[in-house]
C-alpha cells in the first residue's frame, strides 16, 4: 500500500485513505490501525464478549471504516461510516453490509439493532454536540447494549476531540478504563447495558 500524509478535515482524510489502492491485507492500515500496537482481532473479541454478541444478533458499528473490526465479528453486522471510499472497501474486502451515513442521523428504525458499538472513532467527531446526537441515535436504534471505545482525555494529535468521563456520564453512560495499549491511562470507554 502507498504510504503518504493526508490533509484536510477528518472526513476528507478518511475518504483519501479509503481511496488508496490496496487489498484486504491493507484494511487495517487504511483504517488507522497501523499507528497502534493494539490487535484489531483482540479488540473485536473483547467487544463481542463485553456486549455478549451472538451470531443471530443484529449489530451496528458506528465508524466501521474499511472493516478492521468487522472482519472478526460473526453476527448480522451492519457498519456505517462517513467515508464513502472506506464503506466501499469494507464491503469489497470482507463482504460486510456497510452504508455511507452520518453517525448523528442513522437511517434505521427505532430499536432495529440488538447491540451497537463504536471503537476509536469518537475522537474524529467535530463537536461535543455532535457526540451527544450520536449517543442519542445509538440509543434510538438499539434494543440492548451500547459500547463506545477509546475516547482520549489527551492526545498526540491536536485535531482529536478530547473527552472527560463526566461528558459520557452526563449522557447516561457508564465509563471504564480504555483497552488499547499503550493508551490505557489517557483513554477510556463508555457503555450502556
ROMAR-595348 format. One line per 2 residues: number of its first residue (from 0); for each residue x, y, z of N, C-alpha, C, O. Coordinates in steps of 0.1 Angstrom, whole numbers. Example, Ala and Ser with C-alpha at 12.3 -4.5 7.8 and 13.67 -1.06 7.14 Angstrom:
0> 132,-57,78,123,-45,78,132,-33,78,142,-33,85; 128,-22,71,137,-11,71,129,0,79,134,11,80 $
END
This chain:
0> 8,-12,0,0,0,0,9,12,0,19,13,7; 5,22,-8,12,35,-8,11,43,5,0,44,11 $
2> 22,47,10,23,55,22,24,70,19,33,74,12; 15,78,25,16,92,23,9,99,34,1,93,41 $
4> 11,112,36,4,120,45,-9,125,39,-9,129,27; -20,126,47,-33,130,42,-36,143,48,-32,146,60 $
6> -43,152,41,-47,166,46,-62,168,46,-69,161,39; -66,178,54,-80,182,54,-87,179,67,-81,176,77 $
8> -100,179,66,-109,175,77,-107,160,80,-102,153,71; -112,156,91,-111,141,94,-118,134,83,-114,123,78 $
10> -130,138,79,-138,131,69,-130,131,56,-130,120,49; -124,142,52,-116,142,40,-104,132,41,-101,125,31 $
12> -98,132,53,-86,123,55,-90,109,53,-84,101,46; -101,105,60,-106,91,59,-111,87,45,-109,76,41 $
14> -116,97,38,-120,94,24,-108,92,15,-108,83,7; -97,100,17,-85,98,10,-78,85,13,-74,78,4 $
16> -78,81,26,-72,68,30,-80,57,23,-74,47,18; -93,58,23,-101,47,17,-100,46,2,-103,36,-4 $
18> -95,57,-4,-93,57,-19,-80,51,-23,-78,49,-35; -71,49,-14,-58,43,-17,-59,29,-22,-67,21,-17 $
20> -52,26,-33,-53,12,-38,-47,2,-28,-37,5,-21; -53,-9,-27,-48,-19,-18,-57,-31,-17,-67,-32,-25 $
22> -54,-41,-9,-62,-53,-7,-66,-54,7,-63,-45,15; -74,-65,10,-79,-66,24,-67,-68,34,-70,-65,46 $
24> -56,-71,30,-44,-72,39,-40,-58,43,-33,-56,53; -44,-47,35,-41,-34,39,-53,-27,46,-51,-15,50 $
26> -63,-34,49,-75,-28,55,-72,-21,69,-77,-10,72; -64,-28,77,-61,-22,90,-53,-9,89,-55,0,96 $
28> -43,-9,79,-36,4,77,-45,15,72,-44,26,77; -53,11,63,-63,21,57,-72,27,68,-76,38,68 $
30> -75,19,78,-84,22,89,-77,29,101,-83,31,111; -64,31,100,-57,38,111,-51,28,121,-45,33,131 $
32> -52,15,119,-47,6,129,-32,5,129,-26,-1,138; -26,10,118,-11,10,117,-4,18,127,8,17,129 $
34> -11,28,133,-5,37,143,-6,32,157,-4,39,167; -10,19,159,-12,14,172,-6,0,173,-5,-7,163 $
36> -3,-4,185,2,-18,187,-9,-27,191,-7,-39,193; -21,-22,192,-33,-29,196,-38,-38,185,-37,-34,173 $
38> -42,-50,188,-47,-60,178,-61,-58,176,-69,-59,185; -65,-55,163,-79,-54,159,-87,-67,163,-98,-66,167 $
40> -81,-78,160,-88,-91,163,-90,-92,178,-101,-97,182; -81,-89,186,-83,-89,201,-94,-80,205,-102,-83,213 $
42> -93,-67,200,-104,-58,204,-117,-62,199,-127,-61,207; -119,-68,187,-131,-73,183,-137,-84,192,-148,-84,196 $
44> -128,-93,196,-131,-103,206,-136,-98,219,-146,-103,225; -129,-87,224,-133,-81,236,-147,-74,235,-155,-75,244 $
46> -150,-68,224,-163,-62,222,-174,-72,221,-184,-71,227; -171,-83,214,-181,-94,213,-184,-99,227,-195,-102,231 $
48> -173,-102,235,-175,-107,249,-183,-96,258,-192,-100,265; -178,-84,257,-184,-73,265,-199,-71,263,-207,-70,272 $
50> -203,-71,250,-217,-69,246,-224,-83,245,-236,-83,243; -217,-94,247,-223,-107,246,-230,-109,232,-242,-112,231 $
52> -223,-106,221,-228,-106,208,-229,-121,203,-219,-128,204; -241,-125,199,-244,-138,194,-244,-138,179,-247,-127,173 $
54> -242,-149,172,-243,-149,157,-256,-144,151,-256,-139,140; -267,-146,158,-280,-141,153,-284,-127,157,-295,-122,154 $
56> -275,-120,165,-278,-106,169,-276,-97,157,-267,-99,149; -284,-87,156,-282,-76,146,-274,-65,153,-278,-60,164 $
58> -262,-63,148,-253,-54,154,-248,-43,145,-245,-45,133; -249,-30,150,-244,-19,142,-231,-14,147,-229,-12,159 $
60> -222,-11,138,-209,-5,142,-209,9,136,-211,11,124; -207,19,145,-205,33,141,-191,35,137,-182,32,145 $
62> -188,41,126,-174,43,122,-167,30,118,-156,27,123; -173,23,109,-167,9,105,-154,10,97,-147,1,97 $
64> -152,22,91,-140,23,82,-139,12,72,-149,9,66; -128,7,70,-125,-3,59,-128,-17,64,-126,-27,57 $
66> -133,-19,76,-137,-32,82,-127,-38,91,-127,-50,93; -118,-30,97,-108,-35,106,-113,-44,117,-108,-55,120 $
68> -125,-40,123,-131,-49,133,-141,-58,127,-143,-69,132; -149,-53,117,-159,-61,111,-155,-75,107,-162,-84,108 $
70> -143,-76,102,-138,-88,97,-138,-99,108,-137,-111,104; -137,-95,120,-136,-105,131,-149,-107,139,-149,-114,149 $
72> -160,-101,134,-172,-102,142,-183,-110,134,-186,-107,123; -188,-121,140,-197,-130,134,-211,-127,140,-214,-132,151 $
74> -219,-120,132,-233,-117,136,-240,-111,123,-234,-111,112; -252,-106,125,-259,-99,114,-254,-84,115,-260,-76,121 $
76> -242,-82,109,-235,-70,111,-239,-59,100,-241,-62,89; -240,-47,105,-241,-35,96,-231,-25,101,-231,-22,113 $
78> -223,-19,92,-215,-8,96,-219,5,89,-224,4,78; -216,16,95,-218,29,89,-205,37,90,-198,35,100 $
80> -203,46,80,-191,54,81,-194,66,72,-202,66,63; -188,78,75,-189,90,67,-179,91,56,-178,101,49 $
82> -172,80,54,-162,79,42,-168,69,32,-168,57,35; -173,74,21,-178,65,10,-167,55,6,-171,44,3 $
84> -155,60,5,-144,51,0,-141,40,10,-139,28,6; -142,43,23,-140,33,33,-151,22,33,-149,10,35 $
86> -164,27,32,-175,18,32,-174,9,20,-176,-3,22; -170,14,9,-168,5,-3,-158,-6,0,-160,-17,-4 $
88> -147,-2,6,-136,-12,9,-141,-22,19,-138,-34,18; -148,-18,29,-154,-27,39,-162,-38,32,-161,-50,35 $
90> -171,-34,23,-179,-43,16,-171,-52,6,-173,-64,6; -162,-46,-1,-154,-53,-10,-144,-63,-4,-144,-75,-8 $
92> -138,-59,7,-128,-67,13,-134,-79,22,-129,-90,21; -145,-76,29,-150,-85,39,-164,-89,37,-170,-96,45 $
94> -171,-85,26,-184,-89,23,-194,-86,35,-203,-93,37; -191,-74,41,-200,-70,52,-209,-59,47,-206,-51,38 $
96> -221,-58,53,-230,-48,49,-225,-35,56,-223,-34,68; -223,-25,47,-218,-12,52,-225,-1,44,-227,-2,32 $
98> -229,10,51,-236,21,45,-229,34,47,-222,36,58; -230,43,38,-225,57,39,-236,64,47,-247,66,42 $
100> -232,70,59,-242,77,67,-235,85,78,-223,82,82; -241,96,82,-236,104,93,-241,97,106,-252,92,107 $
102> -232,96,116,-235,89,128,-246,96,136,-252,90,145; -248,109,134,-258,116,142,-271,116,135,-281,123,139 $
104> -273,109,124,-286,108,117,-286,94,110,-286,92,98; -288,84,119,-288,70,114,-300,66,106,-312,69,111 $
106> -299,60,95,-310,56,86,-317,43,90,-319,35,81; -320,41,103,-326,29,107,-338,32,116,-339,42,122 $
108> -347,22,117,-359,23,125,-355,22,140,-344,17,143; -364,27,149,-361,26,163,-360,11,167,-367,3,162 $
110> -350,9,176,-348,-4,182,-345,-15,171,-349,-27,174; -340,-12,160,-337,-21,149,-326,-31,153,-326,-43,149 $
112> -316,-26,160,-304,-35,163,-305,-40,177,-310,-33,186; -299,-52,179,-297,-57,193,-286,-50,201,-288,-47,213 $
114> -275,-47,194,-264,-41,200,-258,-31,191,-260,-31,179; -250,-22,196,-243,-12,188,-230,-8,195,-229,-7,207 $
116> -220,-6,186,-207,-2,192,-200,8,182,-203,8,170; -191,15,188,-181,24,181,-168,22,188,-167,22,200 $
118> -157,21,180,-144,19,186,-134,28,179,-132,27,167; -128,37,187,-117,46,182,-122,56,172,-114,61,164 $
120> -135,60,171,-139,69,161,-145,82,167,-145,92,160; -148,82,180,-154,94,186,-144,106,186,-149,118,185 $
122> -132,103,186,-122,114,186,-121,122,173,-115,132,172; -127,116,163,-128,122,150,-140,130,147,-142,136,137 $
124> -149,130,157,-162,138,155,-159,153,157,-149,157,164; -167,162,151,-164,176,151,-166,183,164,-158,192,168 $
126> -177,180,172,-180,187,184,-186,178,194,-190,167,191; -187,183,206,-194,176,217,-209,175,214,-216,165,218 $
128> -215,185,208,-229,184,204,-231,173,194,-241,166,195; -223,171,185,-224,160,175,-223,147,183,-230,138,180 $
130> -214,146,193,-212,134,201,-226,131,208,-230,120,208; -232,141,214,-245,139,221,-255,134,211,-263,125,215 $
132> -256,139,199,-265,135,189,-263,120,185,-272,113,183; -250,117,184,-246,103,180,-251,93,191,-257,83,189 $
134> -248,97,204,-252,88,215,-267,87,215,-273,76,217; -275,98,213,-289,97,212,-294,87,201,-303,80,203 $
136> -287,88,189,-291,80,178,-287,65,181,-295,56,178; -276,63,188,-272,49,191,-283,43,201,-287,32,199 $
138> -288,51,210,-298,46,219,-311,44,212,-318,34,214; -315,53,202,-327,51,195,-328,38,187,-338,32,187 $
140> -317,35,180,-317,23,171,-314,10,178,-314,0,171; -310,10,191,-305,-2,197,-314,-7,209,-319,1,217 $
142> -317,-20,209,-325,-26,220,-317,-28,232,-321,-26,243; -304,-33,230,-296,-38,241,-284,-29,243,-285,-17,244 $
144> -273,-36,245,-260,-29,249,-254,-20,238,-255,-22,226; -248,-10,244,-240,0,236,-226,1,242,-224,1,254 $
146> -216,1,233,-202,3,237,-195,13,229,-196,12,216; -188,22,235,-181,33,228,-166,32,233,-164,35,245 $
148> -157,28,225,-144,25,229,-134,36,225,-135,42,215; -124,38,235,-112,46,233,-115,61,230,-113,66,219 $
150> -120,68,240,-121,82,240,-110,89,247,-108,86,259; -102,97,240,-90,102,246,-93,114,256,-101,123,253 $
152> -86,114,267,-85,126,276,-75,135,271,-76,148,273; -64,130,266,-54,138,260,-49,130,247,-51,118,246 $
154> -42,137,238,-38,131,226,-25,138,220,-23,149,222; -18,130,213,-6,135,205,-11,143,193,-3,150,187 $
156> -24,141,189,-29,147,177,-38,159,181,-49,157,187; -34,171,178,-41,183,182,-56,183,176,-64,190,182 $
158> -58,177,165,-72,177,159,-81,167,166,-93,168,163; -77,158,174,-86,149,181,-95,156,191,-91,166,197 $
160> -108,152,191,-117,157,201,-114,150,214,-112,138,214; -113,158,225,-109,152,238,-121,151,247,-131,159,245 $
162> -121,142,256,-132,139,265,-128,138,279,-117,136,283; -138,139,288,-137,136,302,-148,126,305,-158,125,298 $
164> -146,117,315,-156,107,318,-169,113,321,-180,108,317; -169,125,327,-182,132,330,-190,136,318,-202,136,319 $
166> -183,137,307,-190,140,294,-200,129,291,-211,131,287; -195,116,292,-203,105,289,-213,101,300,-224,97,298 $
168> -209,104,313,-218,101,324,-230,111,323,-241,107,327; -228,123,319,-239,132,317,-249,127,306,-261,131,306 $
170> -244,119,297,-253,113,287,-259,100,291,-265,93,283; -257,96,304,-263,84,309,-255,72,307,-260,61,309 $
172> -242,73,303,-234,61,301,-224,59,313,-221,68,320; -220,47,315,-210,43,325,-197,43,318,-196,41,306 $
174> -186,45,325,-173,45,319,-164,35,326,-165,31,337; -154,30,318,-144,21,322,-131,25,316,-130,33,306 $
176> -120,19,321,-107,22,315,-106,17,301,-112,7,297; -98,24,293,-96,21,279,-88,7,278,-82,3,287 $
178> -89,1,266,-83,-12,264,-70,-12,256,-62,-21,257; -68,-1,248,-57,-1,239,-44,2,246,-43,13,252 $
180> -34,-6,244,-21,-4,248,-14,6,238,-17,4,226; -7,15,242,-2,19,255,-10,31,261,-5,38,269 $
182> -23,32,256,-31,44,259,-40,42,271,-49,51,273; -39,32,278,-49,29,289,-51,39,299,-61,41,305 $
184> -40,47,302,-41,58,312,-47,71,307,-51,79,315; -47,72,294,-52,85,288,-65,84,280,-69,94,274 $
186> -70,72,279,-83,69,272,-92,61,281,-88,54,290; -105,63,278,-115,55,285,-126,51,275,-126,56,264 $
188> -134,42,279,-146,37,271,-159,40,279,-158,42,291; -170,40,272,-183,42,278,-192,31,273,-190,25,262 $
190> -203,28,281,-212,18,277,-225,19,284,-227,27,294; -235,12,279,-248,11,284,-253,-3,282,-253,-8,271 $
192> -256,-10,293,-261,-24,292,-275,-25,297,-281,-36,297 $
END
